[in-house]
Amino acid sequence: MKFEEAHEKFIQEHINSRNGASLRRLEEGHNFAEILFLQKVWWPAFNDFKYLHPEYQVSDFKDGNRYIDFAYIRSNMLLAIEIDGFGSHWQNISRWEFSDHCRRQNDLITDGWKILRFTYDDINNSPRCCQQKLQQFMGRWFGEDKNIIEATLVEKEAIRFAMKLGRPFTPTELSKHLDIDIKTSRKLLYSLVSKKWLEPERGIQRIRSYRLNIEGKNYIL
């Protein structure tokens, strides 16, 4: 399924399940920056919108309603994803509004939420960095749930290592992590590349480092 089709279906499902202020917020608040995040970051990373809720309503400390750009709710974990622009809103924000913004974030943390913030510039100019940050976060929380049934136990551990590390790594690093010799480490890495779980980061004749192939597999969903 292409992004446009999946996104339309995703939003329509949430529209159909809402009413009142929550519905208005979704229709008015899910705009260009949020759509760009889904298109350039979330969709390439996971190829699915499962567990994700746009413009998610939460109660603040005054029992009022606030909204999270995206809420990822899975098992007993709550993740708030906020998209921060750099424009007149932030340049002209008052001291009271800034304090209110900080209290809002503190309220979320107190209520058990994890928070990841992404700037519009990073989403637009460095989407892979954002993808890797999400992959790293998901790897730490749901590494055991990745959809890698066909991988062996040692392959799963190598994939989990790549997800948690969140950056390119060398055969030596994997060798030390798994407590295996370097020859076995290289053999394992070649296998994971052939299965499209990993991809070479540096080197042609002799690959020096590897990274997670976030486009080749759906690790989480």
DONUSE-740863 format. One line per 8 residues: number of its first residue (from 1); their letters; for each residue x, y, z of N, C-alpha, C, O. Coordinates in nm, 3 decimals, always signed. Example, Ala and Ser with C-alpha at 12.3 -4.5 7.8 and 13.67 -1.06 7.14 Angstrom:
1	AS	+1.319:-0.569:+0.780:+1.230:-0.450:+0.780:+1.320:-0.330:+0.780:+1.424:-0.332:+0.846  +1.285:-0.225:+0.708:+1.367:-0.106:+0.714:+1.290:+0.003:+0.787:+1.341:+0.114:+0.804
***
This chain:
1	MKFEEAHE	+0.084:-0.119:+0.000:+0.000:+0.000:+0.000:+0.088:+0.126:+0.000:+0.185:+0.134:+0.076  +0.055:+0.222:-0.084:+0.130:+0.346:-0.090:+0.094:+0.438:+0.027:-0.012:+0.424:+0.088  +0.185:+0.532:+0.056:+0.164:+0.620:+0.170:+0.032:+0.696:+0.160:-0.043:+0.702:+0.257  +0.005:+0.755:+0.045:-0.115:+0.838:+0.032:-0.241:+0.759:+0.065:-0.330:+0.808:+0.135  -0.249:+0.637:+0.015:-0.365:+0.552:+0.041:-0.373:+0.513:+0.188:-0.480:+0.517:+0.248  -0.259:+0.476:+0.246:-0.255:+0.435:+0.386:-0.287:+0.551:+0.478:-0.356:+0.535:+0.578  -0.237:+0.669:+0.443:-0.261:+0.788:+0.526:-0.409:+0.827:+0.524:-0.467:+0.860:+0.627  -0.468:+0.825:+0.406:-0.610:+0.858:+0.396:-0.696:+0.762:+0.479:-0.788:+0.804:+0.548
9	KFIQEHIN	-0.664:+0.635:+0.471:-0.737:+0.535:+0.548:-0.716:+0.554:+0.697:-0.811:+0.544:+0.776  -0.593:+0.584:+0.738:-0.557:+0.607:+0.878:-0.635:+0.723:+0.937:-0.694:+0.711:+1.044  -0.636:+0.836:+0.866:-0.707:+0.954:+0.916:-0.857:+0.932:+0.917:-0.925:+0.973:+1.011  -0.909:+0.869:+0.814:-1.053:+0.847:+0.806:-1.102:+0.757:+0.920:-1.210:+0.779:+0.974  -1.023:+0.658:+0.955:-1.060:+0.570:+1.066:-1.071:+0.648:+1.197:-1.162:+0.624:+1.276  -0.980:+0.742:+1.219:-0.985:+0.823:+1.340:-1.097:+0.926:+1.335:-1.158:+0.956:+1.437  -1.125:+0.980:+1.218:-1.237:+1.072:+1.203:-1.368:+1.001:+1.236:-1.454:+1.057:+1.304  -1.382:+0.879:+1.188:-1.505:+0.804:+1.211:-1.525:+0.767:+1.358:-1.638:+0.743:+1.401
17	SRNGASLR	-1.416:+0.764:+1.435:-1.426:+0.723:+1.576:-1.438:+0.841:+1.672:-1.444:+0.822:+1.794  -1.440:+0.965:+1.618:-1.441:+1.082:+1.706:-1.563:+1.170:+1.683:-1.635:+1.157:+1.584  -1.583:+1.259:+1.780:-1.687:+1.360:+1.767:-1.650:+1.483:+1.849:-1.551:+1.481:+1.922  -1.728:+1.588:+1.837:-1.707:+1.708:+1.916:-1.570:+1.773:+1.896:-1.519:+1.781:+1.785  -1.512:+1.819:+2.009:-1.385:+1.892:+2.005:-1.271:+1.806:+1.953:-1.183:+1.855:+1.882  -1.273:+1.677:+1.987:-1.167:+1.587:+1.943:-1.167:+1.574:+1.790:-1.060:+1.570:+1.728  -1.286:+1.568:+1.731:-1.297:+1.559:+1.586:-1.251:+1.688:+1.521:-1.178:+1.686:+1.422  -1.294:+1.802:+1.577:-1.253:+1.932:+1.519:-1.102:+1.949:+1.525:-1.041:+2.000:+1.431
25	RLEEGHNF	-1.042:+1.906:+1.637:-0.898:+1.918:+1.650:-0.825:+1.836:+1.543:-0.725:+1.881:+1.487  -0.874:+1.716:+1.517:-0.811:+1.632:+1.416:-0.824:+1.694:+1.278:-0.727:+1.697:+1.202  -0.941:+1.745:+1.247:-0.964:+1.803:+1.115:-0.885:+1.932:+1.094:-0.844:+1.962:+0.983  -0.865:+2.008:+1.203:-0.797:+2.137:+1.191:-0.647:+2.129:+1.226:-0.568:+2.209:+1.176  -0.609:+2.033:+1.311:-0.472:+2.030:+1.362:-0.377:+1.940:+1.286:-0.255:+1.956:+1.296  -0.432:+1.845:+1.212:-0.345:+1.753:+1.136:-0.311:+1.818:+1.003:-0.380:+1.800:+0.903  -0.203:+1.895:+1.005:-0.168:+1.978:+0.890:-0.039:+1.935:+0.824:+0.004:+1.820:+0.836  +0.023:+2.029:+0.753:+0.139:+1.999:+0.669:+0.254:+1.934:+0.746:+0.307:+1.832:+0.702
33	AEILFLQK	+0.293:+1.993:+0.860:+0.408:+1.941:+0.935:+0.383:+1.800:+0.984:+0.472:+1.715:+0.978  +0.262:+1.774:+1.034:+0.229:+1.641:+1.084:+0.225:+1.538:+0.971:+0.272:+1.425:+0.987  +0.170:+1.577:+0.858:+0.165:+1.487:+0.743:+0.306:+1.460:+0.691:+0.338:+1.347:+0.652  +0.390:+1.563:+0.690:+0.529:+1.545:+0.646:+0.604:+1.448:+0.736:+0.682:+1.366:+0.688  +0.579:+1.457:+0.867:+0.641:+1.362:+0.961:+0.601:+1.220:+0.928:+0.687:+1.131:+0.925  +0.473:+1.197:+0.903:+0.428:+1.062:+0.869:+0.489:+1.016:+0.737:+0.529:+0.900:+0.724  +0.495:+1.104:+0.640:+0.543:+1.066:+0.507:+0.692:+1.042:+0.502:+0.737:+0.946:+0.438  +0.771:+1.127:+0.567:+0.916:+1.119:+0.554:+0.984:+1.043:+0.668:+1.098:+0.998:+0.654
41	VWWPAFND	+0.914:+1.028:+0.781:+0.977:+0.963:+0.896:+0.905:+0.833:+0.935:+0.963:+0.725:+0.927  +0.779:+0.845:+0.977:+0.711:+0.727:+1.033:+0.689:+0.618:+0.929:+0.722:+0.502:+0.954  +0.633:+0.651:+0.814:+0.600:+0.551:+0.714:+0.724:+0.478:+0.662:+0.721:+0.355:+0.654  +0.833:+0.547:+0.626:+0.953:+0.474:+0.582:+1.012:+0.386:+0.691:+1.071:+0.282:+0.662  +0.994:+0.427:+0.819:+1.052:+0.350:+0.929:+0.971:+0.225:+0.961:+1.030:+0.121:+0.992  +0.838:+0.233:+0.954:+0.754:+0.122:+1.001:+0.654:+0.069:+0.899:+0.604:-0.043:+0.914  +0.623:+0.148:+0.796:+0.533:+0.103:+0.690:+0.395:+0.064:+0.742:+0.328:-0.022:+0.685  +0.354:+0.129:+0.850:+0.225:+0.099:+0.912:+0.194:+0.209:+1.011:+0.285:+0.278:+1.058
49	FKYLHPEY	+0.066:+0.228:+1.045:+0.026:+0.328:+1.145:-0.035:+0.263:+1.269:-0.103:+0.330:+1.347  -0.011:+0.136:+1.286:-0.067:+0.063:+1.400:-0.020:+0.125:+1.531:+0.097:+0.161:+1.545  -0.111:+0.137:+1.628:-0.087:+0.191:+1.761:-0.068:+0.344:+1.762:-0.047:+0.402:+1.868  -0.076:+0.410:+1.646:-0.052:+0.554:+1.638:-0.184:+0.630:+1.635:-0.278:+0.592:+1.564  -0.191:+0.741:+1.712:-0.313:+0.821:+1.722:-0.280:+0.967:+1.696:-0.204:+1.027:+1.772  -0.336:+1.027:+1.589:-0.308:+1.168:+1.560:-0.392:+1.261:+1.647:-0.507:+1.229:+1.678  -0.335:+1.375:+1.686:-0.407:+1.476:+1.764:-0.481:+1.409:+1.881:-0.604:+1.414:+1.890  -0.404:+1.346:+1.967:-0.460:+1.265:+2.075:-0.493:+1.353:+2.196:-0.410:+1.431:+2.241
57	QVSDFKDG	-0.613:+1.339:+2.247:-0.660:+1.423:+2.357:-0.619:+1.368:+2.493:-0.638:+1.250:+2.521  -0.563:+1.454:+2.578:-0.528:+1.419:+2.715:-0.579:+1.530:+2.807:-0.603:+1.642:+2.763  -0.595:+1.497:+2.935:-0.638:+1.595:+3.034:-0.518:+1.657:+3.102:-0.421:+1.587:+3.133  -0.522:+1.788:+3.126:-0.412:+1.853:+3.195:-0.440:+1.862:+3.345:-0.540:+1.809:+3.392  -0.351:+1.928:+3.419:-0.364:+1.933:+3.565:-0.484:+2.015:+3.609:-0.525:+2.007:+3.725  -0.543:+2.095:+3.520:-0.662:+2.173:+3.551:-0.789:+2.102:+3.502:-0.897:+2.162:+3.500  -0.774:+1.976:+3.463:-0.885:+1.898:+3.407:-0.936:+1.956:+3.275:-1.051:+1.933:+3.237  -0.850:+2.030:+3.208:-0.883:+2.077:+3.074:-0.830:+1.979:+2.971:-0.766:+1.880:+3.006
65	NRYIDFAY	-0.857:+2.005:+2.845:-0.813:+1.915:+2.738:-0.697:+1.975:+2.661:-0.699:+2.093:+2.623  -0.596:+1.894:+2.638:-0.483:+1.930:+2.553:-0.467:+1.820:+2.449:-0.527:+1.713:+2.458  -0.383:+1.848:+2.351:-0.368:+1.751:+2.243:-0.220:+1.726:+2.213:-0.138:+1.818:+2.210  -0.190:+1.599:+2.191:-0.057:+1.555:+2.151:-0.059:+1.536:+2.000:-0.155:+1.481:+1.946  +0.046:+1.581:+1.931:+0.049:+1.567:+1.785:+0.026:+1.422:+1.744:-0.057:+1.392:+1.658  +0.103:+1.331:+1.807:+0.083:+1.187:+1.785:+0.106:+1.113:+1.916:+0.202:+1.140:+1.987  +0.018:+1.021:+1.946:+0.036:+0.933:+2.062:+0.055:+0.791:+2.010:-0.023:+0.742:+1.928  +0.159:+0.726:+2.060:+0.184:+0.585:+2.028:+0.155:+0.507:+2.155:+0.228:+0.517:+2.253
73	IRSNMLLA	+0.047:+0.430:+2.153:-0.001:+0.361:+2.272:+0.004:+0.211:+2.247:-0.067:+0.158:+2.161  +0.089:+0.144:+2.325:+0.108:+0.001:+2.303:+0.142:-0.066:+2.435:+0.232:-0.022:+2.506  +0.070:-0.171:+2.467:+0.088:-0.243:+2.594:+0.079:-0.141:+2.708:-0.020:-0.069:+2.719  +0.181:-0.135:+2.792:+0.177:-0.041:+2.904:+0.268:+0.079:+2.881:+0.310:+0.145:+2.976  +0.299:+0.107:+2.754:+0.387:+0.218:+2.721:+0.311:+0.328:+2.648:+0.236:+0.300:+2.555  +0.332:+0.454:+2.691:+0.270:+0.570:+2.629:+0.381:+0.660:+2.574:+0.468:+0.705:+2.649  +0.377:+0.686:+2.444:+0.477:+0.774:+2.383:+0.407:+0.892:+2.318:+0.320:+0.875:+2.233  +0.446:+1.013:+2.360:+0.397:+1.136:+2.298:+0.501:+1.184:+2.197:+0.617:+1.202:+2.232
81	IEIDGFGS	+0.458:+1.206:+2.074:+0.546:+1.256:+1.969:+0.500:+1.396:+1.932:+0.386:+1.414:+1.889  +0.587:+1.494:+1.949:+0.552:+1.633:+1.921:+0.636:+1.685:+1.805:+0.755:+1.658:+1.796  +0.572:+1.761:+1.717:+0.639:+1.823:+1.603:+0.655:+1.971:+1.633:+0.556:+2.043:+1.651  +0.778:+2.018:+1.640:+0.807:+2.157:+1.673:+0.853:+2.234:+1.551:+0.952:+2.199:+1.488  +0.778:+2.340:+1.518:+0.819:+2.426:+1.409:+0.905:+2.539:+1.461:+0.918:+2.558:+1.582  +0.966:+2.614:+1.368:+1.043:+2.733:+1.406:+0.984:+2.849:+1.328:+1.019:+2.872:+1.212  +0.894:+2.920:+1.392:+0.827:+3.030:+1.323:+0.779:+3.132:+1.422:+0.829:+3.141:+1.534  +0.682:+3.209:+1.380:+0.634:+3.320:+1.462:+0.576:+3.272:+1.594:+0.582:+3.343:+1.695
89	HWQNISRW	+0.519:+3.150:+1.595:+0.458:+3.098:+1.718:+0.563:+3.089:+1.829:+0.537:+3.130:+1.942  +0.680:+3.034:+1.796:+0.784:+3.018:+1.897:+0.863:+3.147:+1.918:+0.909:+3.172:+2.029  +0.879:+3.227:+1.816:+0.955:+3.351:+1.830:+0.881:+3.453:+1.916:+0.943:+3.532:+1.988  +0.748:+3.450:+1.909:+0.668:+3.550:+1.979:+0.598:+3.496:+2.103:+0.511:+3.563:+2.160  +0.634:+3.377:+2.144:+0.566:+3.316:+2.259:+0.594:+3.397:+2.385:+0.707:+3.441:+2.408  +0.492:+3.416:+2.468:+0.507:+3.492:+2.591:+0.569:+3.407:+2.700:+0.576:+3.285:+2.687  +0.613:+3.471:+2.808:+0.671:+3.398:+2.920:+0.566:+3.305:+2.981:+0.598:+3.192:+3.020  +0.441:+3.352:+2.989:+0.334:+3.268:+3.045:+0.310:+3.147:+2.957:+0.294:+3.035:+3.007
97	EFSDHCRR	+0.308:+3.168:+2.825:+0.286:+3.056:+2.733:+0.401:+2.957:+2.739:+0.379:+2.836:+2.730  +0.523:+3.007:+2.755:+0.638:+2.917:+2.766:+0.627:+2.833:+2.893:+0.654:+2.713:+2.891  +0.588:+2.897:+3.005:+0.571:+2.824:+3.131:+0.461:+2.721:+3.118:+0.473:+2.609:+3.169  +0.353:+2.757:+3.049:+0.242:+2.664:+3.030:+0.286:+2.545:+2.945:+0.247:+2.431:+2.972  +0.367:+2.572:+2.845:+0.420:+2.465:+2.760:+0.504:+2.368:+2.843:+0.493:+2.246:+2.826  +0.588:+2.420:+2.932:+0.671:+2.335:+3.016:+0.586:+2.255:+3.114:+0.612:+2.137:+3.137  +0.484:+2.319:+3.173:+0.396:+2.247:+3.265:+0.324:+2.134:+3.192:+0.306:+2.025:+3.247  +0.284:+2.160:+3.069:+0.216:+2.057:+2.990:+0.304:+1.935:+2.972:+0.259:+1.822:+2.987
105	QNDLITDG	+0.431:+1.959:+2.940:+0.523:+1.846:+2.922:+0.546:+1.774:+3.054:+0.552:+1.651:+3.056  +0.560:+1.849:+3.163:+0.578:+1.786:+3.294:+0.458:+1.702:+3.333:+0.472:+1.595:+3.392  +0.339:+1.751:+3.300:+0.216:+1.675:+3.330:+0.217:+1.541:+3.258:+0.181:+1.438:+3.316  +0.260:+1.542:+3.132:+0.265:+1.418:+3.055:+0.361:+1.319:+3.118:+0.330:+1.200:+3.131  +0.478:+1.367:+3.158:+0.579:+1.280:+3.219:+0.529:+1.225:+3.351:+0.548:+1.107:+3.380  +0.464:+1.310:+3.431:+0.409:+1.266:+3.559:+0.304:+1.158:+3.539:+0.291:+1.066:+3.620  +0.229:+1.169:+3.430:+0.125:+1.071:+3.401:+0.179:+0.945:+3.332:+0.102:+0.858:+3.292  +0.310:+0.936:+3.319:+0.370:+0.814:+3.267:+0.404:+0.814:+3.119:+0.437:+0.710:+3.063
113	WKILRFTY	+0.397:+0.930:+3.054:+0.427:+0.936:+2.912:+0.577:+0.951:+2.889:+0.647:+1.018:+2.965  +0.626:+0.887:+2.783:+0.756:+0.915:+2.727:+0.735:+1.022:+2.619:+0.628:+1.028:+2.559  +0.835:+1.105:+2.595:+0.818:+1.214:+2.498:+0.936:+1.218:+2.401:+1.052:+1.217:+2.443  +0.905:+1.223:+2.273:+1.004:+1.247:+2.169:+0.960:+1.370:+2.091:+0.844:+1.381:+2.051  +1.053:+1.464:+2.069:+1.024:+1.586:+1.997:+1.108:+1.589:+1.869:+1.227:+1.558:+1.872  +1.045:+1.628:+1.759:+1.114:+1.639:+1.632:+1.087:+1.777:+1.572:+0.972:+1.822:+1.568  +1.192:+1.845:+1.527:+1.173:+1.975:+1.465:+1.134:+1.958:+1.318:+1.166:+1.857:+1.255  +1.067:+2.058:+1.268:+1.028:+2.055:+1.127:+1.151:+2.045:+1.037:+1.150:+1.973:+0.938
121	DDINNSPR	+1.257:+2.119:+1.073:+1.378:+2.117:+0.991:+1.440:+1.978:+0.985:+1.485:+1.935:+0.879  +1.444:+1.908:+1.099:+1.499:+1.772:+1.099:+1.412:+1.677:+1.017:+1.464:+1.593:+0.942  +1.283:+1.691:+1.030:+1.191:+1.606:+0.954:+1.210:+1.626:+0.805:+1.212:+1.530:+0.727  +1.225:+1.750:+0.766:+1.235:+1.784:+0.624:+1.375:+1.758:+0.567:+1.388:+1.710:+0.455  +1.478:+1.791:+0.645:+1.615:+1.785:+0.593:+1.694:+1.661:+0.637:+1.786:+1.618:+0.568  +1.658:+1.606:+0.752:+1.731:+1.490:+0.805:+1.634:+1.381:+0.850:+1.637:+1.339:+0.966  +1.548:+1.334:+0.760:+1.447:+1.236:+0.800:+1.505:+1.104:+0.849:+1.448:+1.041:+0.938  +1.617:+1.062:+0.792:+1.676:+0.934:+0.835:+1.720:+0.939:+0.980:+1.708:+0.840:+1.053
129	CCQQKLQQ	+1.771:+1.054:+1.023:+1.810:+1.071:+1.163:+1.689:+1.052:+1.253:+1.698:+0.988:+1.357  +1.576:+1.109:+1.213:+1.452:+1.094:+1.290:+1.405:+0.949:+1.289:+1.360:+0.897:+1.392  +1.415:+0.884:+1.174:+1.376:+0.743:+1.164:+1.459:+0.657:+1.258:+1.406:+0.571:+1.328  +1.589:+0.683:+1.260:+1.678:+0.603:+1.345:+1.648:+0.625:+1.492:+1.657:+0.532:+1.572  +1.614:+0.748:+1.529:+1.580:+0.775:+1.669:+1.456:+0.698:+1.710:+1.451:+0.642:+1.819  +1.357:+0.694:+1.624:+1.236:+0.616:+1.652:+1.268:+0.467:+1.658:+1.220:+0.396:+1.746  +1.349:+0.419:+1.564:+1.388:+0.277:+1.564:+1.462:+0.242:+1.693:+1.440:+0.137:+1.752  +1.550:+0.332:+1.735:+1.625:+0.308:+1.858:+1.532:+0.301:+1.977:+1.545:+0.213:+2.063
137	FMGRWFGE	+1.437:+0.393:+1.984:+1.340:+0.394:+2.094:+1.258:+0.266:+2.096:+1.242:+0.203:+2.200  +1.204:+0.229:+1.979:+1.121:+0.109:+1.971:+1.202:-0.016:+2.003:+1.151:-0.110:+2.065  +1.329:-0.017:+1.962:+1.413:-0.132:+1.991:+1.433:-0.152:+2.139:+1.435:-0.266:+2.186  +1.447:-0.043:+2.213:+1.466:-0.053:+2.358:+1.341:-0.103:+2.428:+1.349:-0.175:+2.527  +1.224:-0.063:+2.376:+1.099:-0.099:+2.444:+1.036:-0.228:+2.393:+0.975:-0.303:+2.470  +1.050:-0.253:+2.264:+0.978:-0.366:+2.204:+1.068:-0.458:+2.124:+1.023:-0.524:+2.030  +1.196:-0.463:+2.159:+1.289:-0.545:+2.083:+1.245:-0.689:+2.072:+1.267:-0.753:+1.969  +1.183:-0.742:+2.177:+1.143:-0.882:+2.175:+1.019:-0.906:+2.091:+0.985:-1.021:+2.062
145	DKNIIEAT	+0.950:-0.797:+2.049:+0.827:-0.814:+1.974:+0.843:-0.792:+1.824:+0.744:-0.797:+1.751  +0.964:-0.768:+1.776:+0.986:-0.739:+1.635:+0.937:-0.855:+1.548:+0.946:-0.972:+1.585  +0.885:-0.817:+1.434:+0.833:-0.917:+1.341:+0.948:-0.981:+1.264:+0.964:-0.957:+1.144  +1.026:-1.063:+1.333:+1.143:-1.128:+1.271:+1.139:-1.278:+1.300:+1.237:-1.338:+1.343  +1.024:-1.335:+1.276:+1.003:-1.476:+1.308:+1.101:-1.565:+1.233:+1.148:-1.665:+1.286  +1.133:-1.527:+1.106:+1.219:-1.613:+1.027:+1.366:-1.603:+1.066:+1.446:-1.683:+1.018  +1.403:-1.510:+1.152:+1.542:-1.495:+1.194:+1.575:-1.594:+1.306:+1.489:-1.630:+1.386  +1.700:-1.638:+1.310:+1.745:-1.725:+1.418:+1.764:-1.643:+1.545:+1.757:-1.520:+1.542
153	LVEKEAIR	+1.787:-1.711:+1.656:+1.803:-1.641:+1.783:+1.922:-1.546:+1.779:+1.912:-1.433:+1.827  +2.034:-1.591:+1.722:+2.151:-1.504:+1.718:+2.129:-1.388:+1.620:+2.179:-1.278:+1.643  +2.056:-1.412:+1.512:+2.024:-1.304:+1.419:+1.933:-1.202:+1.486:+1.952:-1.081:+1.468  +1.836:-1.248:+1.563:+1.748:-1.157:+1.636:+1.827:-1.069:+1.732:+1.800:-0.950:+1.745  +1.923:-1.129:+1.801:+2.003:-1.053:+1.895:+2.088:-0.948:+1.823:+2.107:-0.838:+1.874  +2.139:-0.982:+1.705:+2.216:-0.887:+1.626:+2.128:-0.771:+1.579:+2.170:-0.656:+1.581  +2.006:-0.802:+1.536:+1.912:-0.699:+1.493:+1.874:-0.610:+1.610:+1.867:-0.488:+1.596  +1.848:-0.671:+1.726:+1.815:-0.598:+1.847:+1.931:-0.504:+1.884:+1.908:-0.389:+1.925
161	FAMKLGRP	+2.052:-0.553:+1.870:+2.171:-0.473:+1.899:+2.176:-0.351:+1.807:+2.203:-0.239:+1.851  +2.149:-0.372:+1.678:+2.150:-0.262:+1.581:+2.042:-0.159:+1.613:+2.065:-0.039:+1.600  +1.925:-0.206:+1.653:+1.815:-0.115:+1.685:+1.845:-0.032:+1.810:+1.821:+0.088:+1.812  +1.896:-0.097:+1.911:+1.925:-0.026:+2.036:+2.041:+0.072:+2.020:+2.044:+0.178:+2.083  +2.139:+0.034:+1.935:+2.255:+0.120:+1.916:+2.217:+0.248:+1.842:+2.264:+0.356:+1.875  +2.132:+0.234:+1.740:+2.083:+0.350:+1.669:+2.185:+0.421:+1.582:+2.167:+0.537:+1.548  +2.293:+0.352:+1.546:+2.398:+0.410:+1.461:+2.471:+0.295:+1.391:+2.454:+0.179:+1.428  +2.553:+0.327:+1.290:+2.633:+0.221:+1.227:+2.728:+0.157:+1.327:+2.774:+0.223:+1.421
169	FTPTELSK	+2.758:+0.029:+1.308:+2.848:-0.042:+1.399:+2.939:-0.134:+1.319:+2.910:-0.168:+1.204  +3.047:-0.174:+1.380:+3.147:-0.257:+1.313:+3.132:-0.404:+1.350:+3.067:-0.436:+1.449  +3.191:-0.494:+1.271:+3.190:-0.636:+1.306:+3.254:-0.661:+1.443:+3.212:-0.750:+1.517  +3.355:-0.582:+1.477:+3.420:-0.598:+1.607:+3.325:-0.566:+1.721:+3.324:-0.636:+1.823  +3.245:-0.461:+1.705:+3.147:-0.425:+1.809:+3.046:-0.537:+1.828:+3.011:-0.572:+1.941  +2.998:-0.593:+1.717:+2.902:-0.703:+1.728:+2.968:-0.825:+1.789:+2.906:-0.897:+1.868  +3.092:-0.850:+1.752:+3.167:-0.964:+1.806:+3.176:-0.955:+1.958:+3.155:-1.054:+2.027  +3.206:-0.836:+2.009:+3.216:-0.817:+2.154:+3.079:-0.829:+2.221:+3.067:-0.886:+2.330
177	HLDIDIKT	+2.977:-0.777:+2.156:+2.842:-0.782:+2.214:+2.791:-0.925:+2.226:+2.732:-0.962:+2.328  +2.814:-1.005:+2.122:+2.764:-1.143:+2.121:+2.864:-1.243:+2.179:+2.833:-1.361:+2.196  +2.984:-1.194:+2.208:+3.091:-1.281:+2.259:+3.121:-1.393:+2.160:+3.123:-1.511:+2.195  +3.143:-1.353:+2.035:+3.179:-1.448:+1.930:+3.306:-1.397:+1.862:+3.341:-1.280:+1.875  +3.375:-1.485:+1.788:+3.497:-1.442:+1.720:+3.462:-1.356:+1.599:+3.348:-1.359:+1.551  +3.560:-1.280:+1.551:+3.536:-1.184:+1.444:+3.492:-1.251:+1.314:+3.412:-1.196:+1.240  +3.545:-1.371:+1.287:+3.507:-1.442:+1.165:+3.358:-1.478:+1.168:+3.288:-1.461:+1.068  +3.311:-1.526:+1.282:+3.169:-1.560:+1.298:+3.083:-1.436:+1.289:+2.974:-1.439:+1.233
185	SRKLLYSL	+3.134:-1.326:+1.345:+3.061:-1.200:+1.340:+3.042:-1.153:+1.196:+2.933:-1.112:+1.157  +3.149:-1.159:+1.116:+3.138:-1.118:+0.976:+3.043:-1.208:+0.899:+2.965:-1.160:+0.817  +3.050:-1.337:+0.924:+2.961:-1.432:+0.857:+2.815:-1.402:+0.889:+2.728:-1.407:+0.802  +2.789:-1.371:+1.016:+2.654:-1.337:+1.059:+2.606:-1.209:+0.990:+2.492:-1.202:+0.945  +2.693:-1.110:+0.983:+2.657:-0.982:+0.921:+2.630:-0.999:+0.772:+2.535:-0.940:+0.720  +2.710:-1.078:+0.704:+2.686:-1.105:+0.561:+2.548:-1.169:+0.541:+2.477:-1.136:+0.446  +2.513:-1.259:+0.631:+2.384:-1.326:+0.623:+2.269:-1.226:+0.641:+2.169:-1.231:+0.570  +2.285:-1.137:+0.738:+2.180:-1.039:+0.765:+2.166:-0.938:+0.651:+2.056:-0.891:+0.624
193	VSKKWLEP	+2.277:-0.906:+0.584:+2.270:-0.819:+0.467:+2.197:-0.888:+0.353:+2.115:-0.827:+0.284  +2.227:-1.017:+0.332:+2.162:-1.091:+0.224:+2.012:-1.105:+0.246:+1.935:-1.115:+0.151  +1.971:-1.105:+0.375:+1.829:-1.115:+0.409:+1.764:-0.978:+0.422:+1.646:-0.967:+0.454  +1.843:-0.873:+0.395:+1.796:-0.734:+0.395:+1.756:-0.683:+0.533:+1.679:-0.587:+0.544  +1.809:-0.746:+0.639:+1.788:-0.692:+0.773:+1.885:-0.577:+0.800:+1.852:-0.480:+0.867  +2.007:-0.590:+0.746:+2.109:-0.487:+0.760:+2.155:-0.443:+0.622:+2.125:-0.508:+0.522  +2.228:-0.332:+0.620:+2.289:-0.287:+0.495:+2.427:-0.229:+0.525:+2.450:-0.179:+0.635  +2.519:-0.236:+0.428:+2.653:-0.181:+0.450:+2.649:-0.030:+0.469:+2.576:+0.040:+0.400
201	ERGIQRIR	+2.728:+0.018:+0.563:+2.739:+0.163:+0.585:+2.865:+0.217:+0.519:+2.862:+0.322:+0.455  +2.978:+0.144:+0.534:+3.106:+0.187:+0.477:+3.181:+0.068:+0.419:+3.177:-0.043:+0.473  +3.248:+0.093:+0.310:+3.331:-0.010:+0.250:+3.265:-0.075:+0.128:+3.143:-0.087:+0.123  +3.346:-0.116:+0.031:+3.295:-0.182:-0.090:+3.352:-0.323:-0.099:+3.278:-0.421:-0.090  +3.483:-0.334:-0.117:+3.547:-0.465:-0.124:+3.541:-0.534:+0.012:+3.512:-0.653:+0.022  +3.567:-0.456:+0.117:+3.561:-0.509:+0.253:+3.476:-0.415:+0.337:+3.517:-0.303:+0.366  +3.360:-0.459:+0.374:+3.266:-0.373:+0.447:+3.318:-0.349:+0.589:+3.349:-0.443:+0.662  +3.326:-0.222:+0.627:+3.381:-0.187:+0.757:+3.273:-0.162:+0.863:+3.299:-0.179:+0.982
209	SYRLNIEG	+3.154:-0.123:+0.821:+3.048:-0.101:+0.921:+2.912:-0.127:+0.857:+2.897:-0.128:+0.735  +2.813:-0.148:+0.943:+2.678:-0.185:+0.901:+2.576:-0.100:+0.975:+2.604:-0.041:+1.080  +2.457:-0.095:+0.918:+2.347:-0.027:+0.985:+2.216:-0.100:+0.957:+2.208:-0.184:+0.868  +2.115:-0.067:+1.035:+1.984:-0.127:+1.018:+1.925:-0.086:+0.884:+1.932:+0.031:+0.847  +1.869:-0.180:+0.812:+1.802:-0.149:+0.685:+1.657:-0.120:+0.714:+1.573:-0.210:+0.708  +1.626:+0.005:+0.745:+1.490:+0.039:+0.788:+1.389:+0.034:+0.675:+1.268:+0.031:+0.699  +1.437:+0.033:+0.550:+1.345:+0.025:+0.437:+1.318:-0.118:+0.394:+1.222:-0.145:+0.322  +1.403:-0.208:+0.437:+1.391:-0.344:+0.389:+1.297:-0.433:+0.468:+1.243:-0.530:+0.415
217	KNYIL	+1.276:-0.399:+0.598:+1.193:-0.485:+0.682:+1.105:-0.403:+0.774:+1.134:-0.287:+0.803  +0.999:-0.463:+0.819:+0.913:-0.401:+0.920:+0.946:-0.465:+1.054:+0.900:-0.575:+1.084  +1.024:-0.396:+1.133:+1.080:-0.455:+1.255:+0.982:-0.459:+1.371:+0.990:-0.546:+1.457  +0.889:-0.363:+1.373:+0.809:-0.345:+1.494:+0.666:-0.392:+1.477:+0.612:-0.459:+1.565  +0.604:-0.358:+1.366:+0.460:-0.375:+1.357:+0.420:-0.493:+1.271:+0.301:-0.519:+1.254
***
